[in-house]
Amino acid sequence: MDNSHRSSIEVDRGRIGGDRWSEIGWHALSESTDWLEYIAQFHRDRPGITEALLQRSRDEFGDNPYVWLIGALPREGMVLDLGCGSGPTAPGRSGWVGLDLSRAELRAAQVKGRTRVVQGRAEAVPLTGGRAAAVTASMSLMVTDDAGLVLTEAYRLLEPGGVIVILLPARDPVSWADRLRYAVLLVAVGRRAVPFPHPEVENDVLSLLAAAGFDMVADDARRFGYPTTVRSQADLLVDSLYLPGVPAARVRSARFVARHWGDASIGIPLRRVIARRPAA
């Protein structure tokens, strides 16, 4: 199993414009960042923003990341979406149930007709175990308090033979044009990386799944091109980023940068990991 999909978007500002680049990656800013408070406020202010961004992104087959994720789910049975946000994995599934800690995100899901939602923590899901045919965690595992505990909960919730499908940020595939655009964007916000509370999850996800009792099924990565040809698209890209402590003036600078990429798209590299609870 390929364990090389490390996360992406960090640059050595001293080498911008040179012949060499540092590894690009997602990182936490510091232990002093109050991530629980920051993320709660972020999703109160911008419910559904991740879905809005990714639904506009396309891979080489013309699919968005949610189509890719849903393609790995069984056709029948209950699907439990941990950290469901506004519920992008729900359409077409009568057995879908979403769980999220953010009331604003759950309200956004309900407005879209995704009414089977539960407020709660993915580390302690208030549902009976052994009933779900599938569990999903779409761009949420790296922002939970304890990813290992979340995966243990997922195992408990799944019926024997059930699958978990995880969507995570990845390092590759991206083009050199993507790397350049990210580099300039990061200079604008004054950061070397776009942070997550627990960036180590992406490197550790396979071992965490094994520790929870899962058998691996697949581990793949794709580039999804996000268009930035109009101002609103560029602004959505910047506004979707976690940027704790970044001054408003720098956020405006980042929007200015993204608005001037011209007739182009920026690649969003994502990783889909599929694992199964053993049948016996």
C-alpha positions as CSV (number, residue, x, y, z in Angstrom):
1,M,0.0,0.0,0.0
2,D,1.4,3.4,-1.0
3,N,2.1,5.5,2.1
4,S,3.7,8.5,0.2
5,H,0.6,10.8,-0.1
6,R,1.8,13.5,2.3
7,S,-0.1,16.7,2.5
8,S,0.6,19.7,0.3
9,I,0.8,23.4,0.4
10,E,4.0,24.7,2.1
11,V,6.8,26.6,0.4
12,D,10.2,27.9,1.4
13,R,9.7,31.6,0.7
14,G,13.5,32.1,0.3
15,R,13.4,29.9,-2.8
16,I,10.4,31.4,-4.6
17,G,11.4,32.1,-8.2
18,G,14.5,29.8,-7.9
19,D,15.2,26.4,-9.3
20,R,14.3,24.4,-6.2
21,W,11.3,24.1,-4.1
22,S,10.8,22.8,-0.6
23,E,8.3,20.1,0.1
24,I,4.8,21.5,0.1
25,G,2.7,20.5,3.2
26,W,-0.2,21.2,5.6
27,H,0.9,22.1,9.1
28,A,-0.4,23.3,12.4
29,L,0.7,26.8,13.3
30,S,1.5,26.3,16.9
31,E,0.2,24.7,20.1
32,S,-1.1,28.1,21.1
33,T,-3.7,28.1,18.4
34,D,-7.2,27.5,19.9
35,W,-8.3,25.3,17.1
36,L,-11.6,24.2,18.7
37,E,-12.7,27.9,19.1
38,Y,-11.3,28.8,15.7
39,I,-13.0,26.0,13.8
40,A,-16.3,26.5,15.6
41,Q,-16.3,30.2,14.6
42,F,-15.2,29.4,11.0
43,H,-18.1,27.1,10.4
44,R,-20.6,29.3,12.1
45,D,-19.6,32.1,9.7
46,R,-19.2,30.0,6.6
47,P,-21.4,26.9,6.6
48,G,-21.2,24.8,3.5
49,I,-18.1,26.5,2.2
50,T,-16.0,23.4,1.8
51,E,-18.9,21.8,-0.2
52,A,-19.2,24.9,-2.3
53,L,-15.5,24.8,-3.2
54,L,-15.2,21.1,-3.9
55,Q,-18.4,20.8,-5.9
56,R,-16.9,23.3,-8.4
57,S,-13.7,21.3,-8.7
58,R,-13.2,18.7,-11.4
59,D,-10.8,15.8,-12.1
60,E,-9.8,14.6,-15.5
61,F,-13.0,12.7,-15.9
62,G,-15.2,15.7,-15.1
63,D,-16.2,14.5,-11.6
64,N,-16.0,16.5,-8.4
65,P,-14.5,15.0,-5.2
66,Y,-17.9,13.9,-3.8
67,V,-18.7,11.9,-6.9
68,W,-15.3,10.2,-6.4
69,L,-16.0,9.5,-2.8
70,I,-19.6,8.3,-3.3
71,G,-18.4,6.0,-6.0
72,A,-16.7,3.9,-3.3
73,L,-19.8,3.5,-1.2
74,P,-22.2,0.5,-1.4
75,R,-25.4,1.1,-3.2
76,E,-27.6,-0.1,-0.4
77,G,-27.7,0.3,3.4
78,M,-27.1,3.1,5.9
79,V,-24.3,5.6,5.2
80,L,-23.1,7.6,8.2
81,D,-21.2,10.8,7.3
82,L,-18.9,11.9,10.2
83,G,-18.3,15.6,10.1
84,C,-20.9,15.9,7.4
85,G,-21.0,19.7,7.0
86,S,-23.9,20.6,4.7
87,G,-24.2,17.0,3.6
88,P,-22.6,16.7,0.1
89,T,-22.6,12.8,0.3
90,A,-26.4,12.6,0.9
91,P,-28.0,13.1,-2.5
92,G,-29.6,9.9,-3.8
93,R,-29.2,8.0,-0.6
94,S,-32.3,7.2,1.5
95,G,-30.2,5.7,4.2
96,W,-27.9,8.6,4.7
97,V,-27.3,10.0,8.2
98,G,-25.0,13.0,8.9
99,L,-23.2,13.9,12.1
100,D,-21.5,17.2,12.8
101,L,-20.6,19.3,15.8
102,S,-21.6,22.6,14.1
103,R,-25.2,23.6,14.3
104,A,-24.7,26.1,11.4
105,E,-23.5,23.3,9.2
106,L,-26.4,21.1,10.1
107,R,-28.9,23.9,9.5
108,A,-27.3,24.3,6.0
109,A,-27.8,20.6,5.4
110,Q,-31.4,20.8,6.5
111,V,-32.0,23.7,4.2
112,K,-30.9,21.4,1.3
113,G,-33.4,18.8,2.4
114,R,-30.8,16.6,4.2
115,T,-32.9,16.2,7.4
116,R,-31.4,13.0,8.9
117,V,-28.7,14.8,10.9
118,V,-27.4,14.5,14.4
119,Q,-25.3,17.0,16.4
120,G,-22.4,15.4,18.1
121,R,-18.7,14.5,18.2
122,A,-17.2,12.0,15.8
123,E,-15.2,10.6,18.8
124,A,-18.5,9.6,20.6
125,V,-21.3,9.1,18.1
126,P,-24.7,8.8,19.8
127,L,-25.9,5.9,17.6
128,T,-26.2,2.2,18.0
129,G,-23.2,0.2,16.6
130,G,-23.1,-2.4,14.0
131,R,-25.7,-0.9,11.7
132,A,-24.0,1.2,9.0
133,A,-23.0,-0.3,5.6
134,A,-20.6,2.6,5.2
135,V,-19.0,5.4,7.2
136,T,-17.5,8.5,5.4
137,A,-15.2,11.2,6.7
138,S,-14.8,13.9,4.0
139,M,-12.1,16.5,4.8
140,S,-12.9,16.1,8.5
141,L,-10.6,13.5,10.0
142,M,-7.6,16.0,10.3
143,V,-9.8,18.5,12.3
144,T,-11.1,16.0,14.9
145,D,-9.7,15.9,18.4
146,D,-8.6,12.3,18.2
147,A,-8.5,10.6,14.8
148,G,-7.7,7.2,16.2
149,L,-10.7,7.4,18.5
150,V,-12.9,8.5,15.5
151,L,-11.7,5.4,13.5
152,T,-12.4,3.1,16.5
153,E,-16.0,4.6,16.6
154,A,-16.3,4.1,12.8
155,Y,-15.4,0.4,13.3
156,R,-18.0,0.1,16.1
157,L,-20.7,1.7,13.9
158,L,-20.1,-0.4,10.8
159,E,-21.7,-3.8,10.2
160,P,-19.3,-6.6,9.6
161,G,-18.0,-6.2,6.0
162,G,-18.9,-2.5,6.0
163,V,-16.5,0.1,4.5
164,I,-15.1,3.4,5.6
165,V,-14.2,6.0,2.9
166,I,-12.0,8.9,3.9
167,L,-11.2,12.0,1.9
168,L,-8.0,14.0,2.9
169,P,-5.8,16.7,1.4
170,A,-2.8,15.3,-0.3
171,R,0.6,16.4,-1.6
172,D,0.2,15.2,-5.2
173,P,-0.8,15.2,-8.0
174,V,-0.2,18.9,-8.7
175,S,1.4,20.8,-11.6
176,W,4.2,23.2,-11.3
177,A,1.8,26.0,-12.2
178,D,-0.3,24.9,-9.1
179,R,2.8,25.0,-6.9
180,L,3.7,28.5,-8.1
181,R,0.1,29.8,-7.5
182,Y,0.1,28.3,-4.0
183,A,3.5,29.8,-3.3
184,V,2.4,33.3,-4.2
185,L,-0.8,32.8,-2.3
186,L,1.1,31.8,0.8
187,V,3.4,34.8,0.5
188,A,0.3,37.0,0.4
189,V,-1.0,35.6,3.7
190,G,2.4,35.6,5.3
191,R,2.5,31.9,6.0
192,R,4.7,29.0,4.9
193,A,1.7,26.6,5.1
194,V,-2.0,26.3,5.2
195,P,-2.6,24.8,8.6
196,F,-4.8,22.0,10.0
197,P,-5.1,21.1,13.7
198,H,-3.7,17.6,13.2
199,P,-1.8,17.5,9.9
200,E,0.0,14.3,11.0
201,V,-3.3,12.4,10.4
202,E,-2.6,12.2,6.7
203,N,0.7,10.4,7.2
204,D,-0.7,8.2,10.0
205,V,-4.0,7.3,8.5
206,L,-3.0,3.8,7.4
207,S,-1.5,2.9,10.7
208,L,-4.5,4.4,12.5
209,L,-6.9,2.3,10.4
210,A,-4.9,-0.9,11.1
211,A,-4.9,-0.1,14.8
212,A,-8.7,0.3,14.8
213,G,-9.0,-3.2,13.2
214,F,-9.7,-2.3,9.5
215,D,-8.4,-4.1,6.4
216,M,-7.1,-1.8,3.7
217,V,-8.9,-1.8,0.3
218,A,-7.5,1.1,-1.7
219,D,-5.5,4.3,-1.4
220,D,-5.5,6.8,-4.3
221,A,-5.0,10.4,-5.1
222,R,-6.3,12.8,-7.7
223,R,-6.0,16.4,-8.8
224,F,-9.2,18.4,-8.9
225,G,-9.0,21.7,-10.9
226,Y,-10.8,24.6,-9.3
227,P,-11.6,27.5,-11.6
228,T,-10.6,31.0,-10.6
229,T,-11.7,32.8,-13.8
230,V,-14.1,35.2,-12.0
231,R,-13.8,37.2,-8.8
232,S,-16.3,35.2,-6.7
233,Q,-14.5,32.0,-7.5
234,A,-11.2,33.4,-6.4
235,D,-12.7,34.8,-3.2
236,L,-14.3,31.5,-2.3
237,L,-10.9,29.7,-2.6
238,V,-9.3,32.1,-0.2
239,D,-12.2,32.2,2.2
240,S,-12.3,28.4,2.4
241,L,-8.8,28.2,3.9
242,Y,-8.1,27.9,7.6
243,L,-6.0,31.0,8.4
244,P,-6.0,31.6,12.1
245,G,-4.3,34.7,13.1
246,V,-3.9,36.1,9.6
247,P,-4.8,39.8,9.5
248,A,-7.7,41.0,7.3
249,A,-5.3,43.0,5.2
250,R,-3.4,39.9,4.2
251,V,-6.5,38.0,3.4
252,R,-7.5,40.9,1.1
253,S,-4.0,40.6,-0.5
254,A,-4.6,36.8,-1.1
255,R,-7.9,37.5,-2.8
256,F,-6.2,40.1,-5.0
257,V,-3.6,37.5,-6.0
258,A,-6.2,34.8,-6.7
259,R,-8.3,37.2,-8.8
260,H,-5.4,37.8,-11.1
261,W,-4.5,34.3,-12.1
262,G,-6.4,34.8,-15.3
263,D,-8.1,32.1,-17.3
264,A,-6.8,29.3,-15.2
265,S,-7.6,26.8,-12.5
266,I,-5.6,25.7,-9.5
267,G,-5.2,22.1,-8.6
268,I,-6.6,20.7,-5.3
269,P,-4.8,17.4,-4.6
270,L,-7.0,15.0,-2.7
271,R,-6.6,11.5,-1.3
272,R,-9.3,8.8,-1.0
273,V,-8.6,6.0,1.4
274,I,-11.0,3.0,1.6
275,A,-10.9,0.3,4.3
276,R,-13.2,-2.5,5.4
277,R,-14.3,-3.9,8.7
278,P,-13.6,-7.6,8.4
279,A,-16.7,-9.7,7.8
280,A,-15.9,-12.2,10.4
